[in-house]
Amino acid sequence: MQVGKSKVGDMDGNAASALCYIISIFVPFIPGIIYLVLDNENPYIKFNAIQSIVLMGLAYLLVCTVVAPIACLVFMIMAAIASNKGELYKAPVIGKLCAEWSKLPENEI
């Protein structure tokens, strides 16, 4: 999937989407919020920004268990790899909801 350029840093949209996940591992929520606010016209980047925010939120909410944060981390890594390749990875349970929030085209959902 070719998504064009990102407004943030004038980089490829695939790389910008991957950065939402990778940087969120170290600095939670901030990259997703930045891309969501500054690059909200591109539905692909918007989807990945929302999904990274929701995955980090789930990881923090479910930190009392051991498996949930590890699963969220695995989903974030898988999503970062897929978005860097230009593919759309939807995390289980939340992926479809994030796609609807970001207003992805119907054929992508």
N, CA, C and O of each residue as an XYZ file, in Angstrom:
436
protein
N       0.841     -1.169      0.000
C       0.000      0.000      0.000
C       0.890      1.237      0.000
O       1.757      1.380      0.862
N       0.683      2.112     -0.943
C       1.441      3.359     -1.011
C       0.608      4.465     -0.390
O      -0.527      4.693     -0.807
N       1.146      5.142      0.584
C       0.365      6.134      1.321
C       0.843      7.555      1.117
O       0.240      8.479      1.662
N       1.885      7.763      0.367
C       2.381      9.109      0.135
C       3.293      9.594      1.237
O       3.832      8.806      2.013
N       3.457     10.902      1.294
C       4.361     11.526      2.256
C       3.623     11.941      3.520
O       2.423     12.214      3.507
N       4.372     11.979      4.603
C       3.853     12.478      5.869
C       4.188     13.957      5.979
O       5.213     14.408      5.468
N       3.335     14.700      6.638
C       3.603     16.121      6.871
C       4.651     16.311      7.957
O       5.332     17.337      7.991
N       4.784     15.346      8.832
C       5.733     15.432      9.941
C       7.088     14.923      9.455
O       7.231     13.738      9.155
N       8.049     15.779      9.379
C       9.394     15.376      8.992
C       9.564     15.102      7.514
O      10.643     14.676      7.102
N       8.543     15.329      6.694
C       8.589     15.112      5.250
C       9.187     13.744      4.906
O      10.081     13.643      4.066
N       8.687     12.700      5.560
C       9.170     11.351      5.300
C       8.070     10.519      4.661
O       6.914     10.935      4.585
N       8.453      9.344      4.206
C       7.508      8.415      3.607
C       6.437      8.048      4.635
O       6.741      7.899      5.819
N       5.195      7.903      4.193
C       4.094      7.572      5.092
C       4.265      6.233      5.777
O       3.853      6.062      6.924
N       4.881      5.266      5.071
C       5.126      3.957      5.685
C       6.100      4.076      6.853
O       5.886      3.479      7.908
N       7.165      4.840      6.665
C       8.150      5.023      7.733
C       7.545      5.801      8.903
O       7.824      5.498     10.063
N       6.723      6.799      8.598
C       6.078      7.580      9.657
C       5.157      6.694     10.486
O       5.108      6.818     11.710
N       4.430      5.805      9.825
C       3.536      4.896     10.542
C       4.324      3.935     11.427
O       3.920      3.652     12.555
N       5.437      3.440     10.920
C       6.271      2.535     11.716
C       6.854      3.266     12.928
O       6.972      2.688     14.008
N       7.217      4.540     12.745
C       7.767      5.312     13.860
C       6.751      5.512     14.977
O       7.128      5.604     16.145
N       5.471      5.578     14.631
C       4.432      5.702     15.672
C       4.565      4.576     16.690
O       4.451      4.795     17.896
N       4.809      3.375     16.188
C       4.905      2.208     17.075
C       6.266      2.136     17.767
O       6.340      1.927     18.978
N       7.323      2.306     17.008
C       8.668      2.115     17.550
C       8.967      3.134     18.654
O       9.453      2.765     19.723
N       8.680      4.400     18.400
C       8.969      5.430     19.400
C       8.029      5.301     20.597
O       8.411      5.626     21.721
N       6.796      4.825     20.363
C       5.840      4.658     21.467
C       6.302      3.629     22.493
O       5.882      3.675     23.650
N       7.149      2.718     22.085
C       7.673      1.731     23.027
C       8.518      2.423     24.093
O       8.511      2.023     25.257
N       9.243      3.462     23.687
C      10.135      4.166     24.601
C       9.508      5.427     25.199
O       9.766      5.761     26.356
N       8.691      6.120     24.419
C       8.015      7.345     24.869
C       6.524      7.154     24.589
O       6.043      7.546     23.525
N       5.801      6.567     25.513
C       4.401      6.196     25.256
C       3.509      7.382     24.885
O       3.650      8.483     25.417
N       2.605      7.125     23.973
C       1.529      8.035     23.551
C       1.983      9.244     22.726
O       1.248      9.665     21.833
N       3.137      9.806     22.982
C       3.539     11.074     22.370
C       3.608     10.998     20.841
O       3.014     11.852     20.184
N       4.298     10.024     20.241
C       4.365     10.012     18.779
C       2.998      9.819     18.133
O       2.697     10.440     17.114
N       2.182      8.969     18.717
C       0.837      8.760     18.175
C       0.010     10.029     18.206
O      -0.706     10.336     17.253
N       0.110     10.767     19.305
C      -0.634     12.023     19.419
C      -0.110     13.054     18.425
O      -0.894     13.771     17.803
N       1.211     13.133     18.273
C       1.794     14.089     17.327
C       1.326     13.798     15.909
O       0.893     14.709     15.203
N       1.407     12.526     15.478
C       0.973     12.178     14.126
C      -0.534     12.328     13.966
O      -1.010     12.684     12.887
N      -1.275     12.066     15.010
C      -2.724     12.203     14.946
C      -3.136     13.661     14.773
O      -4.072     13.955     14.030
N      -2.459     14.557     15.440
C      -2.794     15.981     15.358
C      -2.245     16.616     14.074
O      -2.965     17.335     13.380
N      -0.990     16.355     13.762
C      -0.347     17.058     12.655
C      -0.555     16.414     11.291
O      -0.451     17.095     10.271
N      -0.846     15.124     11.251
C      -0.979     14.429      9.963
C      -2.319     13.705      9.894
O      -2.374     12.530      9.533
N      -3.394     14.402     10.238
C      -4.695     13.749     10.356
C      -5.455     13.620      9.042
O      -6.559     13.076      9.039
N      -4.911     14.096      7.929
C      -5.592     13.969      6.642
C      -5.307     12.640      5.961
O      -6.076     12.213      5.100
N      -4.227     11.988      6.327
C      -3.867     10.705      5.729
C      -4.469      9.581      6.581
O      -4.023      9.369      7.709
N      -5.474      8.853      6.064
C      -6.139      7.843      6.905
C      -5.227      6.693      7.310
O      -5.431      6.098      8.369
N      -4.227      6.365      6.498
C      -3.308      5.273      6.835
C      -2.456      5.651      8.050
O      -2.330      4.869      8.993
N      -1.883      6.832      8.023
C      -1.072      7.290      9.155
C      -1.956      7.513     10.381
O      -1.559      7.211     11.506
N      -3.144      8.037     10.155
C      -4.083      8.271     11.252
C      -4.460      6.952     11.928
O      -4.533      6.885     13.155
N      -4.702      5.896     11.130
C      -5.021      4.573     11.675
C      -3.883      4.065     12.552
O      -4.114      3.613     13.673
N      -2.660      4.139     12.046
C      -1.521      3.625     12.801
C      -1.262      4.452     14.060
O      -0.852      3.900     15.081
N      -1.493      5.752     14.006
C      -1.330      6.595     15.197
C      -2.351      6.208     16.267
O      -2.006      6.060     17.440
N      -3.611      6.044     15.855
C      -4.657      5.665     16.814
C      -4.373      4.287     17.398
O      -4.505      4.079     18.604
N      -3.981      3.346     16.538
C      -3.726      1.988     17.020
C      -2.540      1.968     17.982
O      -2.565      1.212     18.954
N      -1.509      2.767     17.746
C      -0.373      2.790     18.675
C      -0.782      3.370     20.025
O      -0.327      2.902     21.068
N      -1.640      4.390     20.005
C      -2.126      4.975     21.265
C      -2.959      3.961     22.043
O      -2.791      3.814     23.254
N      -3.847      3.269     21.354
C      -4.722      2.288     22.021
C      -3.912      1.112     22.550
O      -4.162      0.645     23.662
N      -2.939      0.623     21.771
C      -2.114     -0.494     22.241
C      -1.309     -0.114     23.473
O      -1.205     -0.907     24.408
N      -0.735      1.090     23.491
C       0.014      1.514     24.675
C      -0.923      1.717     25.860
O      -0.565      1.399     26.994
N      -2.113      2.242     25.609
C      -3.095      2.398     26.681
C      -3.477      1.059     27.281
O      -3.581      0.922     28.500
N      -3.687      0.063     26.414
C      -4.000     -1.281     26.916
C      -2.843     -1.857     27.711
O      -3.051     -2.497     28.742
N      -1.641     -1.637     27.242
C      -0.478     -2.156     27.958
C      -0.390     -1.554     29.358
O      -0.069     -2.254     30.318
N      -0.674     -0.262     29.471
C      -0.612      0.378     30.789
C      -1.790     -0.008     31.679
O      -1.634     -0.149     32.892
N      -2.957     -0.176     31.087
C      -4.121     -0.578     31.886
C      -3.989     -2.006     32.400
O      -4.438     -2.323     33.502
N      -3.379     -2.851     31.605
C      -3.289     -4.262     31.957
C      -1.923     -4.646     32.508
O      -1.548     -5.818     32.467
N      -1.182     -3.683     33.019
C       0.162     -3.936     33.496
C       0.188     -4.877     34.708
O       1.233     -5.444     35.027
N      -0.948     -5.045     35.376
C      -0.980     -5.926     36.541
C      -0.801     -7.392     36.143
O      -0.417     -8.217     36.973
N      -1.071     -7.714     34.902
C      -0.804     -9.070     34.437
C       0.531     -9.081     33.710
O       1.044     -8.031     33.324
N       1.077    -10.240     33.531
C       2.373    -10.340     32.865
C       2.202    -10.484     31.356
O       3.010     -9.951     30.596
N       1.192    -11.176     30.917
C       1.033    -11.508     29.510
C       0.565    -10.322     28.671
O       1.011    -10.170     27.533
N      -0.315     -9.482     29.196
C      -0.916     -8.405     28.400
C       0.108     -7.394     27.877
O       0.073     -7.088     26.685
N       1.017     -6.857     28.699
C       1.990     -5.906     28.151
C       2.918     -6.541     27.121
O       3.307     -5.893     26.149
N       3.270     -7.798     27.331
C       4.124     -8.494     26.363
C       3.374     -8.675     25.050
O       3.948     -8.495     23.976
N       2.100     -9.029     25.130
C       1.297     -9.183     23.916
C       1.158     -7.857     23.186
O       1.258     -7.817     21.960
N       0.930     -6.776     23.912
C       0.826     -5.448     23.285
C       2.146     -5.063     22.619
O       2.147     -4.491     21.530
N       3.256     -5.370     23.261
C       4.563     -5.084     22.681
C       4.770     -5.882     21.393
O       5.276     -5.347     20.406
N       4.384     -7.149     21.401
C       4.490     -7.984     20.200
C       3.619     -7.418     19.082
O       4.061     -7.348     17.935
N       2.384     -7.013     19.401
C       1.494     -6.432     18.386
C       2.078     -5.139     17.823
O       1.955     -4.872     16.628
N       2.717     -4.328     18.686
C       3.309     -3.082     18.210
C       4.478     -3.346     17.277
O       4.641     -2.651     16.274
N       5.289     -4.336     17.597
C       6.418     -4.674     16.731
C       5.911     -5.218     15.397
O       6.440     -4.864     14.343
N       4.897     -6.072     15.435
C       4.331     -6.618     14.199
C       3.719     -5.502     13.350
O       3.865     -5.502     12.128
N       3.039     -4.556     13.991
C       2.430     -3.446     13.262
C       3.495     -2.529     12.676
O       3.330     -2.026     11.564
N       4.583     -2.303     13.404
C       5.663     -1.452     12.893
C       6.310     -2.071     11.662
O       6.585     -1.373     10.686
N       6.553     -3.372     11.702
C       7.156     -4.066     10.559
C       6.213     -4.028      9.363
O       6.637     -3.753      8.240
N       4.932     -4.305      9.606
C       3.964     -4.304      8.504
C       3.794     -2.920      7.901
O       3.735     -2.782      6.679
N       3.715     -1.888      8.741
C       3.513     -0.540      8.200
C       4.746     -0.041      7.473
O       4.626      0.745      6.534
N       5.920     -0.474      7.878
C       7.130     -0.093      7.156
C       7.156     -0.723      5.755
O       7.721     -0.150      4.823
N       6.547     -1.892      5.619
C       6.452     -2.554      4.314
C       5.306     -2.000      3.474
O       5.183     -2.326      2.294
N       4.467     -1.161      4.082
C       3.318     -0.613      3.370
C       2.081     -1.470      3.503
O       1.111     -1.281      2.768
N       2.100     -2.408      4.429
C       0.951     -3.279      4.656
C       0.138     -2.734      5.829
O       0.639     -1.964      6.649
N      -1.113     -3.145      5.890
C      -1.987     -2.707      6.971
C      -2.154     -3.858      7.953
O      -2.747     -4.884      7.617
N      -1.631     -3.689      9.173
C      -1.776     -4.703     10.211
C      -2.777     -4.202     11.230
O      -2.599     -3.136     11.820
N      -3.827     -4.972     11.432
C      -4.817     -4.615     12.451
C      -4.652     -5.567     13.629
O      -4.751     -6.786     13.482
N      -4.401     -4.995     14.781
C      -4.254     -5.794     15.989
C      -5.587     -6.458     16.319
O      -6.647     -5.903     16.027
N      -5.540     -7.639     16.923
C      -6.781     -8.312     17.295
C      -7.636     -7.441     18.211
O      -7.113     -6.723     19.063
N      -8.908     -7.507     18.035
C      -9.937     -6.835     18.816
C     -10.002     -5.326     18.530
O     -11.081     -4.816     18.233
N      -8.900     -4.616     18.610
C      -8.947     -3.155     18.470
C      -8.702     -2.663     17.055
O      -9.009     -1.510     16.753
N      -8.161     -3.495     16.179
C      -7.791     -3.065     14.835
C      -8.949     -2.533     14.025
O      -8.827     -1.493     13.377
N     -10.079     -3.233     14.049
C     -11.244     -2.799     13.290
C     -11.809     -1.490     13.846
O     -12.229     -0.617     13.086
N     -11.816     -1.360     15.157
C     -12.293     -0.132     15.788
C     -11.408      1.057     15.418
O     -11.912      2.139     15.118
N     -10.098      0.858     15.438
C      -9.166      1.926     15.059
C      -9.324      2.287     13.582
O      -9.192      3.454     13.213
N      -9.605      1.298     12.739
C      -9.821      1.560     11.311
C     -11.063      2.419     11.107
O     -11.067      3.309     10.257
N     -12.104      2.164     11.868
C     -13.320      2.980     11.760
C     -13.083      4.391     12.272
O     -13.566      5.351     11.671
N     -12.348      4.537     13.371
C     -12.058      5.862     13.922
C     -11.227      6.688     12.955
O     -11.413      7.900     12.846
N     -10.304      6.028     12.247
C      -9.418      6.765     11.346
C     -10.029      6.984      9.967
O      -9.423      7.623      9.107
N     -11.238      6.448      9.761
C     -11.964      6.611      8.498
C     -11.192      6.054      7.310
O     -11.105      6.688      6.258
N     -10.628      4.853      7.492
C      -9.985      4.168      6.372
C     -11.043      3.838      5.333
O     -12.208      3.643      5.680
N     -10.659      3.773      4.068
C     -11.636      3.374      3.047
C     -12.215      1.986      3.350
O     -11.542      1.145      3.945
N     -13.445      1.758      2.944
C     -14.149      0.505      3.249
C     -13.388     -0.731      2.764
O     -13.419     -1.769      3.424
N     -12.711     -0.635      1.631
C     -11.991     -1.802      1.115
C     -10.748     -2.144      1.963
O     -10.200     -3.239      1.839
N     -10.314     -1.224      2.807
C      -9.174     -1.483      3.691
C      -9.590     -2.085      5.013
O      -8.785     -2.746      5.669
N     -10.837     -1.870      5.423
C     -11.332     -2.376      6.706
C     -11.670     -3.811      6.523
O     -12.112     -4.466      7.466
